[in-house]
Amino acid sequence: QVQLVESGGGLVQAGDSLRLSCSASGRTLSGYAMGWFRQAPGKEREFVAAISWNGSNRKYADSVKDRFTIFRDGTRNTVNLQMNSLRPEDTAVYYCAAAFTFNLNLVRTTYGEYEYWGQGTQVTVSS
């Protein structure tokens, strides 16, 4: 069982930046492809960004490309989402997700591919 914990959410103004972090309680995230999803009120959970377990491959939703960056720390125990140029439409609860894989380069972009989820962290962007 992998327990994921997100942190770094908050209330910011449009144009500001935030960094979200995700870690696994008591264990390393090596061997796991990781992703970030978000869910706004009244909407379905949507893919935001994903990274392979070795950090070599990344994918982004078109809506966040060139503004958000997903990366793993040197020890691969934390996965971060750097969010720049935030917009009101980025307001949502952001969830970290993990999927065990033997494929070092694999990225996963759909909800059903992930086995473990965090509780989410709220990001609110005011106009």
Residue pairs with C-beta under 8 A, 6 or more apart in sequence:
1 116
2 24
2 27
2 32
2 98
2 115
2 116
3 24
3 25
3 26
3 116
4 22
4 23
4 24
4 25
4 96
4 97
4 98
4 116
4 117
4 118
5 22
5 23
5 24
5 25
5 118
5 119
6 20
6 21
6 22
6 94
6 95
6 96
6 118
6 119
6 120
6 121
7 20
7 21
7 22
7 121
8 18
8 19
8 20
8 21
8 121
9 18
9 20
9 94
9 121
9 122
9 123
10 18
10 122
10 123
10 124
11 124
11 126
12 18
12 86
12 123
12 124
12 125
12 126
13 125
13 126
13 127
14 86
14 87
14 88
14 125
14 126
14 127
15 85
15 86
16 86
16 125
17 82
17 83
17 84
17 85
17 86
18 83
18 86
18 123
19 80
19 81
19 82
19 83
20 36
20 80
20 81
20 83
20 94
20 96
20 121
20 123
21 78
21 79
21 80
21 81
22 34
22 36
22 78
22 79
22 80
22 81
22 96
22 118
23 29
23 77
23 78
23 79
24 32
24 77
24 98
28 75
28 76
28 77
29 53
29 72
29 76
29 77
29 78
29 79
29 98
30 53
30 76
31 53
31 100
31 101
31 102
32 53
32 98
32 99
32 100
32 101
33 50
33 51
33 52
33 53
33 98
33 99
33 100
33 101
33 103
33 106
33 107
33 108
34 50
34 51
34 53
34 70
34 72
34 79
34 96
34 97
34 98
34 99
35 47
35 48
35 49
35 50
35 51
35 96
35 97
35 98
35 99
35 107
35 108
35 109
35 114
36 48
36 49
36 50
36 70
36 79
36 81
36 94
36 95
36 96
36 97
37 45
37 46
37 47
37 48
37 94
37 95
37 97
37 111
38 45
38 46
38 48
38 90
38 92
38 93
38 94
38 95
38 123
39 45
39 46
39 92
39 93
39 95
39 120
40 91
40 92
40 93
43 92
45 95
45 111
46 61
47 61
47 109
47 110
47 111
48 60
48 61
48 64
48 68
48 81
48 94
49 58
49 59
49 60
49 61
49 64
49 68
49 69
49 70
49 81
50 58
50 59
50 70
50 107
50 108
50 109
51 57
51 58
51 70
51 71
51 72
51 79
51 107
52 58
52 103
52 104
52 105
52 106
52 107
53 76
53 101
53 104
53 106
54 104
54 105
55 71
55 72
55 76
56 104
56 105
57 105
57 106
57 107
58 70
58 107
59 107
59 109
60 68
60 70
63 89
64 83
64 90
67 83
67 84
67 85
67 86
68 81
68 82
68 83
68 84
69 81
69 82
69 84
70 79
70 80
70 81
70 82
71 79
71 80
71 82
72 78
72 79
72 80
73 79
73 80
79 96
81 94
83 90
83 123
86 123
86 125
87 125
88 125
88 126
88 127
89 125
90 123
90 125
91 123
91 124
91 125
92 123
93 120
93 121
93 122
93 123
94 120
94 121
94 122
94 123
95 117
95 118
95 119
95 120
96 117
96 118
97 114
97 116
97 117
97 118
98 114
98 115
98 116
99 108
99 113
99 114
99 115
99 116
100 115
101 108
108 114
